[in-house]
Amino acid sequence: MTGSAEAPRAVVAVPARLREQFFTPAAWRRLELLTDVRVVERHCDPEALAAALGDAAVLVTAWGTARLDTALLERAPRLRLVAHTGGAVSPYVTGAALDRGVRVTQAGAAMARPVAEVALTFTLALLHRVHRFDHALHAGLPWEEASAAPERHGIAGCPVGVVGASRTGRAYIALARALGAEVRVYDPYLTAGDARTLGVRATDLDDLLTTSRVVAVHAPALPGTRHLLAARELALMPDGAGLVNTARSWLVDESALLAELRTGRLDAALDVFDAEPLPPDHPFRALPNALLTPHQAAATVEGRQALGDSTVAEIARWVGGEPLLHAVGREALERVE
């Protein structure tokens, strides 16, 4: 069943594999009741998208959807809402859409919890040196040699530093504090009241780096956060400390981190890299003190379905004339993705 003839046309530019992951049968039925749905299979193809947008009021985008530039907008005179099934909208929407009064919303809040859970998993693995033991055993080292590792620590009472009190940062803070971590945060926009509410101590970046056993990066990728953690900053981290990055590689100078890891002084757990896919011969792959995952922190079954649910809920609010909960403006277009 699809929406009535009076229902707004919604173009879903999401490939089949992701549609199955994002939209449960119930979510898809709700979308069909709200709108007249048209699916574009070749979501990366601007011409295929343009051909479908002529009478569309809503566009649902996903990773890889053709960018909504001026040329595409000229082919979409009725477009009023772009609902992105991910977080960052800058690769898919330009300022021209906002100039035309098109509303833009995204589902990034739904990714906060699964990414925070992976960041916590990384934190525990670094504290207990799980990655070092795993690497040693897979490499076939003798039992005694494989058992050797730097000192290990529990998370209760552990000084954990968080760079960026973003949605994901706050979800991570809640999880880490629930396990007893003593959390300090660097975020120039964090107010004293917010810090009290979160139960953290606000501090500057240098203090956070020098006093934390694990540093978790959760800041946005903006022009001003490029290599926020470079050689000088990484050198401030104490021997044996660990770095967790499930945000963007943009935030960390990868060459400087590689140099530190090669000394064995620090450990790192990374879900994001400058080059993705990570080349098979990348030096990170050979380091026993590096825990690596292929940019999959948000990809749980529940997390993907939450993205679809959030997207459909925003479309329902728009259809019903209600305020959008996750609308974004021009500041979102400054993000570097």
C-alpha positions in Angstrom: 0.0 0.0 0.0 1.3 3.5 -0.8 0.2 6.9 0.3 -2.9 8.5 -1.3 -2.8 10.7 -4.4 -2.7 13.7 -2.1 0.3 12.4 -0.2 3.6 14.1 -0.9 6.0 12.3 -3.3 9.0 10.9 -1.5 12.1 9.8 -3.4 14.1 7.3 -1.5 17.7 7.4 -2.9 19.0 4.6 -0.7 20.4 1.3 -2.2 18.6 -1.9 -1.6 21.1 -3.3 0.9 20.9 -0.2 3.1 17.1 0.0 2.7 16.8 -3.5 4.2 19.1 -2.5 7.1 17.5 0.9 7.8 13.8 0.3 7.3 12.0 -2.5 9.2 8.8 -3.6 7.5 6.9 -1.5 10.0 9.0 1.6 9.3 8.6 1.1 5.5 4.8 0.7 5.8 4.6 3.9 7.8 6.7 5.7 5.2 4.3 4.4 2.5 1.3 5.6 4.5 2.8 9.1 4.9 4.1 9.6 1.4 3.9 8.4 -2.2 7.2 6.5 -2.3 9.5 6.2 -5.4 12.7 4.3 -5.0 15.8 5.3 -7.0 18.2 2.3 -7.2 21.0 4.2 -8.9 21.3 6.6 -6.0 24.9 7.7 -7.0 23.8 8.7 -10.5 22.8 12.4 -10.7 20.8 11.9 -13.8 18.8 9.0 -12.3 18.1 11.1 -9.3 17.1 14.1 -11.3 14.7 12.1 -13.3 12.8 11.1 -10.2 12.8 14.5 -8.4 10.5 16.4 -10.8 7.4 16.2 -8.5 9.1 15.1 -5.3 8.6 17.0 -2.0 10.8 14.7 0.1 14.2 13.2 -0.7 15.7 10.5 1.5 19.4 10.2 1.1 22.1 7.8 2.2 25.9 7.4 2.0 26.8 7.9 -1.7 23.7 9.6 -2.8 24.4 12.1 -5.6 25.0 15.6 -4.2 22.1 18.0 -4.3 23.8 20.8 -6.2 22.2 23.7 -8.1 21.8 21.6 -11.3 19.9 18.9 -9.4 17.8 21.5 -7.6 16.7 23.0 -10.9 15.2 19.6 -11.7 13.4 19.5 -8.3 11.1 22.5 -8.1 8.8 21.0 -5.5 11.4 19.7 -3.1 10.8 20.8 0.5 12.6 18.3 2.7 15.9 16.3 2.6 16.0 13.6 5.2 19.4 12.0 5.5 19.7 8.5 7.0 23.2 9.3 8.4 24.8 12.0 10.4 26.9 14.3 8.2 24.9 16.1 5.5 27.7 18.2 3.9 28.5 15.6 1.2 24.9 15.5 0.0 23.5 19.0 0.5 24.7 22.4 -0.6 23.8 25.9 0.5 21.7 26.3 -2.6 19.1 23.9 -1.1 18.8 26.0 2.0 18.6 29.2 -0.1 15.5 27.7 -1.8 13.9 27.0 1.6 14.5 23.2 1.6 14.5 21.9 5.1 17.3 19.4 5.9 17.3 16.8 8.7 19.6 14.0 9.6 19.6 10.9 11.8 23.0 11.2 13.5 21.6 11.1 17.0 20.6 7.5 16.4 24.3 6.6 15.9 25.5 8.0 19.2 24.8 5.0 21.4 26.3 2.2 19.2 29.4 4.4 18.5 29.8 5.1 22.2 29.5 1.4 23.0 32.4 0.7 20.6 34.4 3.5 22.1 33.9 2.0 25.5 34.8 -1.4 24.2 38.0 0.1 22.8 38.7 1.8 26.1 38.4 -1.5 28.1 40.5 -3.3 25.5 43.3 -0.7 25.8 43.2 -0.7 29.5 43.5 -4.5 29.7 45.9 -4.7 26.6 43.6 -7.3 25.0 44.8 -6.2 21.5 48.4 -6.9 22.4 47.7 -10.4 23.7 45.5 -11.2 20.7 48.2 -10.0 18.3 50.9 -12.0 20.1 48.9 -15.2 20.1 47.9 -14.9 16.4 51.5 -14.2 15.6 52.5 -17.5 17.2 54.7 -16.1 20.0 55.6 -18.5 22.8 53.1 -18.4 25.7 55.4 -16.5 28.1 56.4 -14.0 25.5 52.7 -13.5 24.5 51.9 -12.9 28.2 54.2 -9.9 28.4 52.4 -6.5 28.2 52.6 -3.1 29.8 50.7 -2.6 33.1 47.0 -3.1 32.9 44.3 -1.1 34.6 40.6 -1.3 35.4 38.2 1.4 34.5 36.9 2.1 38.0 38.7 5.3 39.1 40.5 5.5 35.8 41.2 9.0 34.5 39.5 9.2 31.1 39.7 12.2 28.9 37.0 13.0 26.3 37.7 15.4 23.5 34.4 16.8 22.4 31.1 16.6 24.3 29.1 15.8 21.2 26.1 13.5 21.2 28.4 10.5 20.9 30.8 12.0 23.5 28.0 12.4 26.0 26.7 8.9 25.4 30.3 7.6 25.9 30.6 9.7 29.1 27.5 8.2 30.5 28.8 4.6 29.8 32.3 5.3 31.2 31.0 7.0 34.3 28.6 4.1 34.9 31.6 1.9 35.2 33.3 4.2 37.6 35.7 6.2 35.3 36.7 9.7 36.4 36.0 11.7 33.3 37.4 15.1 32.3 36.3 16.8 29.1 37.8 19.3 26.7 35.2 21.1 24.7 35.3 24.9 24.3 31.5 25.0 24.0 30.8 23.0 27.2 29.3 25.2 29.8 30.0 24.8 33.5 26.3 23.8 34.0 26.6 21.1 31.3 29.8 19.8 32.9 28.0 19.5 36.3 25.0 17.8 34.6 27.3 15.3 32.9 29.3 14.7 36.1 32.6 15.6 34.5 35.4 18.1 35.0 35.9 20.6 32.2 39.6 21.3 31.4 41.9 22.5 28.7 43.3 20.1 26.1 46.9 20.0 27.4 45.7 19.2 30.9 43.4 16.5 29.6 46.2 14.9 27.6 48.7 14.9 30.4 46.4 13.5 33.0 44.3 10.9 31.2 45.1 7.1 30.9 42.7 6.9 27.9 41.7 9.7 25.6 38.6 9.3 23.5 38.0 11.6 20.6 34.4 12.7 19.9 34.8 16.1 18.3 33.3 17.2 15.0 35.3 17.4 11.8 35.5 21.1 11.2 38.2 23.3 9.6 39.4 24.3 13.0 39.7 20.8 14.3 42.1 19.5 11.6 44.8 17.6 13.4 43.6 18.8 16.8 45.9 16.0 18.1 49.2 16.4 16.3 52.8 15.5 17.3 53.0 18.1 20.2 49.7 17.0 21.7 50.4 13.3 21.4 53.7 13.8 23.1 51.9 15.1 26.1 50.1 11.8 26.7 51.8 9.7 29.5 53.7 6.5 28.7 51.3 3.6 28.5 48.2 5.8 27.7 45.7 4.9 25.0 44.0 6.9 22.3 40.4 5.9 21.1 39.2 7.4 17.8 35.7 6.4 16.5 35.0 9.9 15.2 37.0 11.1 12.2 40.7 10.6 11.3 40.6 14.3 10.4 41.0 15.1 14.1 44.3 13.2 14.6 47.6 13.6 12.6 47.9 10.0 11.4 51.7 10.3 10.7 52.4 11.7 14.2 50.3 8.9 15.7 52.1 6.3 13.7 55.4 7.6 14.9 54.3 7.4 18.5 52.9 3.9 18.1 56.0 2.7 16.5 57.9 3.5 19.7 55.5 1.4 21.7 54.9 4.2 24.1 51.2 4.6 23.4 48.4 2.3 22.4 45.5 3.2 20.0 42.1 1.8 19.0 41.0 3.2 15.7 37.8 2.9 13.6 38.6 5.7 11.2 41.6 6.3 8.9 42.9 8.9 6.4 42.7 6.3 3.6 39.6 4.1 3.6 39.7 1.3 2.8 42.9 1.0 4.8 45.6 -0.3 2.4 46.7 -3.9 3.0 50.3 -2.7 3.5 49.5 0.2 5.9 51.9 0.2 8.8 49.1 0.3 11.3 48.2 -3.3 10.4 51.5 -4.7 11.7 51.6 -2.9 15.1 50.7 -5.0 18.1 49.7 -1.9 20.1 47.1 -0.8 17.5 43.5 -2.2 17.6 41.8 -1.6 14.3 38.2 -1.9 13.0 37.1 -1.0 9.4 34.9 2.1 10.1 32.1 -0.1 11.5 31.4 1.5 14.9 27.8 2.4 14.2 26.9 -0.6 12.1 24.8 -2.7 14.6 21.5 -4.1 13.6 19.7 -2.0 16.1 21.7 1.1 15.2 20.9 0.8 11.5 17.2 0.3 12.2 17.3 3.4 14.6 18.5 5.4 11.6 15.5 4.4 9.6 13.1 4.9 12.4 14.5 8.4 13.0 14.3 9.3 9.4 10.6 8.2 9.1 9.7 10.0 12.3 11.2 13.2 11.0 9.2 12.9 7.7 6.1 12.2 9.8 6.7 15.4 11.7 7.1 17.4 8.5 4.0 15.9 6.9 2.1 16.8 10.1 3.4 20.3 10.3 5.3 19.6 13.5 8.7 21.0 14.3 11.6 18.8 13.2 13.7 17.3 16.0 16.9 16.9 14.0 16.9 19.8 11.5 20.3 21.2 10.5 21.3 24.5 9.1 24.3 26.1 7.4 26.7 25.2 10.2 26.2 21.5 9.3 27.6 22.3 5.8 31.0 23.4 7.4 31.7 19.8 8.6 34.5 18.2 6.7 33.4 14.6 5.7 
